[in-house]
């Protein structure tokens, strides 16, 4: 299989820049912004963001099926990415600029409706983009390189968008959550159409592979997917990766303010995490060539468990120590997301051998679903727990409430990720097994 040029991979990866720019404010800044400045409160905000995530339980698989079954003259993926643009631009304005549309506190209906619309557009863009990348190569290691480029762009954009609140915090605007949200929203709305159109114009799609078997009915299709031991293992691992990630992200602002006592450092601390990622991604691509995708992925999660538990160490005034731990966390975790996506591309080949159908987008939609369900469970668990112990995000808290915040933030995520280490380390679809699967596919095609 020929190696894809760096220029082509850079163009393909461009949409990851706005995709990441959505993820950062939505996971880190939006929940505390709506809970405090927009007046929703902790428990309601946690429930609303969880409900919005569960909305994707239906839209993600539906988009996967639609993307697989309804191609255009461009192929199967690019037209859906272009169609996502107006939806995302409108939804971004509603979510990131609520002060321009409503006066005073935000209603539950406004936030929930805006998030529903945003996630529809986000689903159209992300599933089509990931499936497109999986189809650019059939080589075991080249797939990791493709996803590594996408992850490099993703992490670089996260670091870039975090520069906005970091600059605002250091210039005396630390308490202006509305200004931070508006500024990040403007960044997203400028970047989104430019990056999507670059990818669509510069990178082609491989020819649509015709099915070698009759179409599957819904029941049989779902049964085959549910019995696929490879994708089930990835889905459980993905769920238990993103649930603790959502807990940490949604509580980060509170943690830096209440435990570290230096809220003006919040963006700089988070920036240290995402700045580490682009440095580490090439290292994890090389390591995966030496020890397999699943082995490198399991190692990354194991090291991340250790670093996550160490978040219990910093206390008042330890912003530099916390930032150092975040930088280390970014290094050890950088390979996990893109190696999982590369593993899904291999599982799609196995499914094609079983069914005779090319269901790439459907399989990636299952992974984005577990990612969002994990995110929903994370914030849906963390915020009500904080409310239950009486934690006050804007006031004073006693030692018991601060300890509760510490353990919800660090201990629960570390325990959750331990299961993932086992699931990934024992993953059975390695390079040799994939070659056998692809040889059988070639034999059937010939």
N, C-alpha and C positions, 0 to 999 in steps of 0.2 A: 504494500500500500504506500503510495507516494506521500511525502511529508507536505503538509499544508504550509504555505508561506506565512511568515510573521505578519506581513501587511494584510493578508486576507483574514487572519485570526484577529488582528486589531480591529478591523472593520466589523467583523461578526460580533466582537465583544462590546462594541460601542453602546448598544442598548442597556447593557448591565450598569452603565453609569447612572441613568435616571432611575432604573429599577432599585439600585442601592440607595439613591437619594430619597426615594419614597420610604424605604424600610427604616432608615435612621430616625427621622422625626416621628414616624408612626409608633415605633416601639419604645423610644426613649423619652421624647418630649411631649407627644400628644396626650398620653394618659394623665400625667400629672398636670398638664396645662388645662385639660377639660375638667379634671377633678377639683382643681383649686381656683384658677383664674376665671374659668367659665362656669363655676358654681355647681357642677354635677355631684361632687362628693365622691369619696373612695368607693363605697359599695356599688353605687349606680354606675360609675365609670367602669369598674371591673366587669360588671354584668353586660354593659353596652358593648364594650370591646370584645368580650367573649362571644356575644350573640352575633356580632358582625363577622367574626372569624368563622363561626359555625355556618354562616350563610354560604361559605365556600364549599361546604360538604356536598352541596348540589351543583354549584356552578363549575367547580374544577373538573370533575369527571365529565360533565356535559360538554365543556369546552374541549376536553381531550378527544371525545368522540367526534365532535363537529370538525375539529382541526384535521383529524385523520380521514374523515369521510368526504369533506367538501373542499377539494382543491380549486385553484384558479389557474389561469395561464402562467402565473408566477411560480406555481408550485403549491405546497400544502400549508406553508407557514407564514410567508411574508405579508400576504394580504390581511391576515388577522391582526398582525402587528400594526399595520397602518390604520386599520379600523378602530384599534384601541385608543388612538390619539385623541379624538374629540371627547370620548368618555372620560379619559384620564385628566384632560385639561380642565374640564368642568368640575369634576370631583375634587381635584387638587385645590381649586379656588375655594370650594365650599369648606373643605377640611382645614386648610392652612390659613385661610383669611376669614374666619367666622365673624370677626369684628366688623367686616365690611357688609355683611348680610343680615346680621341680627344685632339688636341693641341689648346690652346687658348679658345676663346669663343665657347659656345655650340650653335648649330643651332636649330631652332624651330623644324625641322624634327627629329633630334636626341632626344630631350627631349620628344616630343610627342610620338614617337615610343617606347621609353623606358618605358614611363608611361603606354601606352596601354598594353604592354606585362606584366608589373608588375601587373596591375589590373586584367588581365585574371587569372593569378596564384592566386592572392589574393582572387578573387571571388570563385575559385574552393575550396580553403582552408576554407574560413570563412563561406560560406553558408552550406557546408557539416558539419562543426563543430557545428554550431548553431542548425541545424536540428537534428543532432545526439543527442545533449543535450536535446532537447525538447522531444525526444522519450524515454529517459531513465526513465521517470516517468509520470504517469497520475494524480498525486496528485497536487492539487492547490498550496499548500505551498511548497511541495518538489520541484516543478519546480522553485520556487524562490530561494530555497537553491542551486540547481544545477547552476542556472545562477549567483547566488551570488559568488559561488566558482570560476566560470569563470571570473567574474568581478574582484575578488580579485587578481587572477593571472595577469589579464590584467593591472590593476593599479600598481601592484608591479613591473611588467616589465617596465612600463612607467617610474616609479621612478628610476629603475636601469639603464635604457639606458640614462637617463638624467644625471646620475652621470658622464658619459663620458665627455660631454661638460663642466659640472661644474668643474671637475678636470682640464681640459685644460684651462678654463678661469682663474682659480685661480693660475695656474702655468705659466701665461704669454703668453698663446696662444689665447687670447680672439678674435683676429682678424683673426685667421686661420680657416675660415669656411670650407675649403677643408679638413683640418685635422679632424675636427669634423664629417663631413659627412663620410669620410673614416672609422673613428673609429666606428661610429654607424653601418655602413654597415657591418664591420667585425663581430660585435656583433650579428647582425641578421643572418648572414650566418653560424655562428657556432651554434647558438641556434636552428635554424629552423629544420634541419633534426633530431636532437636529440629529441626534444620535440614531434614532430609528430609521430616518431616511438615508443616512450614510450606510447603514448595514444593508438595507433593502436594495440600494442602488449598486453597492460594490461587491456583494457576495451572492452568488447564485445558489440555487438548491439542486441537489442531485435529482435525477429523474424519479418520478413516482413509481414505486415498485408495485406491480400488479399482484393481486392476491392469487395464491396458487391453490386455494381451496374455496368452497362456497362460503358465503357470508355467514357469520355466527349469529344466532339469535341472542336476545338480551340475556336470557337466563343462562344459556350455555357459556356465553362470553364472561358473565360474572362468575360462574362456577369455576371456569378455567383460571381466571385471575386469582380467585380466592384460594385455589389449591396450589398456586405457584409458590413453592417454599422459598425461592430466592427473593421474590419481591416482598413476601410477608416478613421475612427477616429484616430487610432494609426498612420497611415501613415502621416496624416496632422500634428499630434503632433510631429512625428519624424522629419519631414521636418523642422518645425519651431524650433526644438531644435538644429539640426545640422547646419543650416545656420548661426545662431549667433556664434556657436562654431567655425566654420571655419573662420569667420571674426576675432574673437579674436586670434585664433591660427596663422593665416597668418600675422597679424599685430603685434604680440607680440614682436618680436625682434625690430621693429621700435619703438614701444611704450616705451620699457625699455630704448632704446638709446636716443630717442628725448624728452620724457616726464619726465622720471625718471633721465635720464642723467648718468646712471651707467650700460653700456652694459656688463661689466664684471660680473654682478649679474644676468644676464638673466637666465642661467641654474639653479641657486640656487632658484630663484623666482619660476620658473616653477616646479622645484623639490618639492617645498613646497606644491603645488597643488596635485601632484600625491602621495606624501607621506601621505597625509591625507586620500586618498581613501581607502587603505587597513584597516585603523583603523575604518573607518565609515561603510564599507560594512556589517559587522555582525550586527551593530546597525539597519541598514535599513531593513535587513532580519527580525529581531525581530519586528520592528515597522510595517512591512507589515502584519505580523500575527495578530496584534492588530487592525489595521484600514483598511485592504484590500490592495491589490497591487496598485490599481489605486489611492486610497486616499493617500498612502504614496508617490507615484510618484508625484502627484499633489503638495503635500506639499514641496517636494524637489525642484521642479521647482520654486515654489513661493519664497522660501527662496533664491534661486539662482538669481532671478530677483533683489532682494534687494541688494545682495552682488555685482552683476554685476554693478548696478548703482553707487555703492560706489567706483568703480575704477576711477571715476572722481575726487576723493579727493586727492590722492597722487600727488606730484609735484617733482621738482628737488631735488634729494638726498634722497627721501623717499623710498629707496629700502626695508627697513625692514617693513615699513607699507604696502607696496604693497605685499610683501611676506606673511604677516599676513592675508591680505584679500584673497590671493590666497589659503592659507591653509584652511580658512573658506569656501571658494567656493568649495574646494575639499570635505570637510565634507558634505555640504548640497546637493551636486550634486551626490554623490557616488551611491545612490540607483536608480537614474533615468534610466540609460541604462539597467541594468540587470532586473529591474522590467518591463520595456517595453517588453523585450524579453520573459519574463515569461508570460506576457499577450498574446503575439502572440501564444504561445503554447496552451493556452485556446481557442483562436479563431480557431485554426486548428481543434479542436474537434467539434466546431460548424459547420465548413465547411464539416467535414466528415459526420456529421448527414445530412446535406443538399444534399451532392453529392454521398456518398458511397465510395469516393476516399480518399486515404491518401496523401495529397499534402503539407506535412510539409515543404520541401525545397522550394517549390514555394512560400509559404507564407513568409518564412524568406528572400527569394530573394527580395520580394517587400519592405521589411524593409531596407535591405542593399541598395536597389536602392534609396529610399528616403534619406537615410543617405548620400549617395554619391552625389545625386542631391543637397541636402542642402549644402554639402561641396563645390560643384561646384559654386552654386549661391553665397555663402559667399565670396569666393576668387574672383569670377568673378565680384562681386559688389565692394568689398573693394579696390582692387588695382586700377581699373580704376577711382574710386572716388578720391583716393589719387593723382593719376596722374592729374585729372581734376582740383584739387585745387592747383596744383603746388608743392606738397610736394616732397622734395628731400631727399631720404633715406640716402644719403651719405654726405650731406652738411648741410648748415644752412637754417633754416626756420623761417618765421616771426610768430608772435602770432596767426594770423588768420589761418595759415596752421597747427599750433600745436593744436589749438582748434578743427579744422576739424578732425584731427587724434583722439583726445579725444572722440568726439561724435560718430564717425564711430565705434570706438572700444567698447564703453560702452553703449551709448544711444540706438543705433539701435538694438543690441542684447537684451537689457532689454525689449524693447517694443515687439519684436518678441516673446519672451518667455511668455508674459502675456496671449496670446491666448492659449498656451499649458496648462496653469493651468486650464482653463475652460474645455477644451476637456478631460483632464484626470480626473478631479474631478467628472464629470458627466458620466463617462464611465459605461455602463449598465451591462457588463458581469462580475458579481462578483462571489464569491465562491458558493452561493446558486444556481445561474443560471447555473453555470458550472456543479454542481451535477445533475441538471435536464437534461442537455444535455447528460451527460455521462450515466445517467439511461436510456434514450431513445436509446442511442447507444447499451447498454448492452441488452436491450429488443429486438432490431433488430437482434443482433448477436445470441441471444438465440432462 
